[in-house]
């Protein structure tokens, strides 16, 4: 099976993935189960299937890898240069596009594209993202860090799955030509 790059993020209804300060305390299920679908997306299983996570330097610093279950078993590719602290499973790169192309050519599981917007935009512009999984949280933030930062090329997508869990709609799209 071909290795794929998968963007999987929560997004506000108005297109933000974090507040201006990088916080994501707004990503909460409103406990509204009336519209729940029988099919449920298993985010924990998705994360478990990924052996690599791609993220930006700022996201890396804000994330706190010690809080992520199974983080020691994953490889983390961080754009830009890293902090002085070294970890065996964290690799810093000034050229995330080339590094992801190399990873996609290797054997392995799915690669989770966590963000931020500049990194996601650069990988989308290079047509490297195969799948887009967006959890739409029912909140309008009004400002913050956008899902997409720049003008991107037109990419046709097809909806392959939609689920609702506690008021959060999860939409899974694949590139239309895959």
N, C-alpha and C positions, 0 to 999 in steps of 0.2 A: 504494500500500500504506500502511495506517495505521501511524503511528509507535507503537512500544511500549516500555514500561518492563520490563526483564528483570532479575530478581534472579539473580545468578550468583556463588556463593560455595562455598568448601570448608567443610565442617562436620565436627566430630568425631562419633563415634557417639553421644555423650551431649549433643549439641546446642550445642557451643561453636564460635565462629568465630576465636577468638584466645585466647591465654593472658591472665591478669589484667593483665600488663604490656603487652599489645597484640602480643606476638610471635607469629609464625606458623611457627616453625621446625619444628613438628610436621607441617606439610602436605608430606608426602613420600610418594611411591609406595614401598611396601615391596618392589618388584621381584618381585612374585608374579604371574607371567603365566599361571598354570594356568587361571584362570577368565576370561581375556580374551575379549571378544566380538568377532565379526568386524566389527561396526559400531563405530566409534570416534568419540567426540565430539572435534571439533577446536576446542579452546579458543582457539588463536591465531587461527583464522578468525573465531570469534565476536567476539573483541576487535577484530579488524580491521574487522568490519562495523559496530561501534558508533562513532558520531561524538561521543558525549557520555557522560561518566561522572559519576554522582552519588555523593557520599560525604560523610562527616562531617568536621568540622574536625580531630578527633583522628586519624582514619584518614589524612587528607590530610597531616598533619605526619609521621606514621609511615611513609607509603608511599614517599616519595622519588621524585617523578615523573620525575626524570632517569634512573631505572633501568628505566622502562617503555618497551619498544620502541614507537615510533610515538606517544609521548605528546604530542609537539609538534603533531601533526595532530588531536588530540582536544580537545574542550571539557570542562572540569572544572567542575562545579557543586558548591560546597562549602557545607554548612550552617554557619550562624553567621558571625561575622566572621572575617576572615582575618588573616594575619600582615602585617607592613609590606611585605614583598616583593611586588611586583606582577608578574603575568605576563599576557600578552595572552589566553591561552587558559584562564585560571582566573577564575571568577566566584564571589563569595561572596554568600550570601543568608541573611537571618534567617528567611525563610519558604520552606522547601524545597518544601512542598506546592504553594503557588501558583506557584512557579518551574517545577516539574515539569509542572504543568497547562499552563502557557504553552508549554513545550517540546513537549509531546505534541500541541499544536494546530498546531505548525509542521511544515514539510517536513523530512525528515531520516531518518537510519538509526535502528536500535535504540538505546535509552538503557540503559546498563549501570548498574544499581543495585548498587554495591559495598558500601555499609554506612556506618555501624554500625547497631546494633539499633534505636536510637531513631528514626533516619531511616527505616529499613526499616519499622518498626512504623507510623509516621505515614503513610507512603505506602500500605501495605497496608490500614490502617484506612479510607483514602479510596478504596479499591478501584481504585488506579491501576496496580498490578503485573499484567501480562498473563501473564508466564511466570516460573517458578521453576526454576532449574538449580542442583542441589546435588550437589557431589562429596563423597561420604561417605568420609572417611578412616578406615581401621580403627585408631582409637586412642580411648581413653577418657581425657579430660583431668581429669575430676573437678571442675574449677573453671576459671573464665575468663570471657570475654565471650560471652554467650549469643547465639544466632541471633535469637531473638525476646525482647524485653525486657518486654512487657506483655501483658495479655489482649487478644486480637484478635477481631474478628467471625469467625464461621464462614464459610469460603470453600471451596466444593467445587472440587476440582481433578481433572484427568484426566491420567494418565501417558501421555506421547506418545513417550517414548524412554527406554531404559535401556541403559547400556553399562558395561563393566568394563575398566579399563586398569590393569595392574600392581597389582591389589588394591583399587583405588579404584572404588567404584560411583558412576556418574553417573546421576542421575535428573532427567528433564526433565518438568515439569508445566505445564499450561496451565489457566487458569480453565475450569471445566466448561462455561460458557455461551459460550465463544469457539470 
